[in-house]
Amino acid sequence: GASAFDNAQYALESGVGECHVFVRRPELPRVNPIREMEYIGFLRHFSDLSDAVKYAGIDYFMKFNQPPTNDTFCRAARFEGFHLHTGSPWEKVLEENGKIRIFTPQGDQGLFDFAIVSTGLLTSARLRPELTGIADYIMTWGDKADVVPAGTTRNALIDAHPYLGPAFEFQEKAPGAAPWLRGIFAYNYSALPSL
């Protein structure tokens, strides 16, 4: 994702000779719909929307992914040693004498000293060691049957997010099974659909 460009520009500014950014998509996203969510009027009233409208809105935003900022892209691209490879998902990675050989659909990309993997994020309480023991009690957007507007299919990425209360508190999947959840709050990216 966009953090790959942050890492690339930092590495190049720190003296690394070459930095290659491999992107799965055939071209970089050019529109950052998430930026529109940062306006105070949007954020202040997003929670007032119905669950179905929130779901549809977040589903729409997630179709675009988040590009690097123009500033971050330009700071990385100004270096001769910056190389952008679009349409280049890694198909195979081999270790050779302490180095990394990367293969994409375009073939062998050569040997690299280091790899920083910036592949996006996935929200799931089951993936967090501190939440694994309580994950089965936490209601997610996927547990809400009535949130998907007509004509919209379920989005597994949204469905994995916790369905939070108005103060960003976890909600119980089964009422009465874990009332103590209301004392645990999620002030992070997992709150996006609930805002």
N, C-alpha and C positions, 0 to 999 in steps of 0.2 A: 503494500500500500504506500500511502504518502510518506510514511516514516522511512521508507527505503531511501528517499531523496534527502531526508534530514541526515541519515547516516552517511550517505555518499558525500554530501558537501562537507560534513565534518571531517571525514577521513581525508578527503582531498586537501582541505585547508590545513590539516595536520601533517601533510607531507607525503601521503600515500601516492605512489606513482600512477596507478590506474585504479579505477573503480568501475565495475560493470553492474548495471541494474537490469535485471531480467524481469519482464512483465508478462504475465500470462495473456492478457488481452491484446488484440491486434493493434490497438491504439490506446493512448492514455485518455482517460475521461477529461472532458474540457469544461464541464459544468459541475459546480459544487453545490448541490441542492441543500446540503446540511447547513451551509452558510446562511441560508434564508431562515433557518430555525433559530439563529442566534439573536435576532432582533428582539428587543424587550417586549414589544407588543405581542409577538408570536408566543414567546415563552410564557408570558404572564397568563395567557388565555388558552393555551393548549390543553391544560387540564380540564377546562370547561367543556371541551368537545366530547361527544359521545364516544364510547369505545370503538364503535364501527368506523367513525370518521378518523380517529387516531390511527387505527390499524391500517386503513386505506392510505392515509398520509405517509406513515412510516414505510409501508410497502412501496409506495411510489418513490420515496427518497432512496430506499435501498437498491433500487434498480440501477442507480447511476454510479455508486461507489464514490469515494472521495479522492479527488486528484491532489497532487502536491500543490502547494500555493505557488503562484507565479514566481515569487521571490525565492522560495526554496529551490524550485526547478532551475531558475537562472543562476543561482549561486553554484549549483553543482555543474550545470552545463558550460559554465565559463572556463572550466578546466579542460585542457587537451586530453587529459587522462580519463575523462568521463565518457562512458559508453553506455548507451541505452539500447536494449534489445527488446523490442515489442514482439508479441506473438511467440514468446519463447518460454513456455513452461518447462521446468526441469523434468526430463523424462528418466534420467539416470544420473546418479552421482557415485563416483568411485574415489577411494583413497589411494594415492600413489606416492610413496616415499614422503609421507607427511603433508602432502598437498591434496587439493580437491580437484578432480576432473569432472566437469559438468557437461551433460549432453542435453540438447534441446531438439525440437523437430528440425532445426537447421543443421544438426550434427554436433560434433565434438567442438566445444567452445574453448578448450584448453585447460591448463592447470592454474589453480588459484591458491594463494597462501591462506586466505580466510574467507569465510562466508558469514554474512549477517542475513538472517532470514526474517523478512518482514512480510508476512503472508496474510495480514488482516487479523481479525479477532472473532472469537466465538463466545457468546454469552451463555453460560450454563452453570448453575450452582453445583452441579455434579463434578465440574472440572476444578473447583476450588477446594483445596484440602480442608480449609476451615469451615466449609459449608456442606461437605459430602455427607456428614452424619444427619443433617436436617433437610437435605435437598428434597426428599420425598414428601415433606410436609408443605413445601413452598408452592403456592399457586403460581402457575405461569400463564402467559397469554394463550398457550396451547390448551390449557384446561378450560378456557372460556369458550363455550360452544357458540355463543351469540355475537361474537365480535366481528366476524367476517362479513363484510357487506355482500349483497347479492352480486354475482358476476365476478367476484374476487376469489381466487383460490388461496388456501392457507399458505403462509410463508414460514417455513421451518425456522428461519433465523429469528423472526419476530416471536414465534411460538415458544422458543427457548428462554426468552426474557421473563424475569419475574413480573407478575401482575401486582404492582405496588399500590398501597393505600395513599391517601392524600398527603401524608407526611413522609412519603418514601419508605414506609414500613412494609415488611413482607406480610403477605396475606396467607391465611390457611387454605390449603387445598380442600380439606374436609373440615367444615365448621366444628369447633370444639376440640379438635385433635391436637392442636398446638397453639393455644392462646398466647404463649410466651413469644411467638414470632413477631407480634406487634411491637416488641422492644428491640428488634433488629432492623436497621435501616440500610438502604442501598443508595448511597450518594455517588454513583459512578455511571459508566456508560450503560450498564444494565437497566437503568431507569428510563432510557430514551423513549420507549413506547408509552410509558406511564406518565411522564412529565406532568 
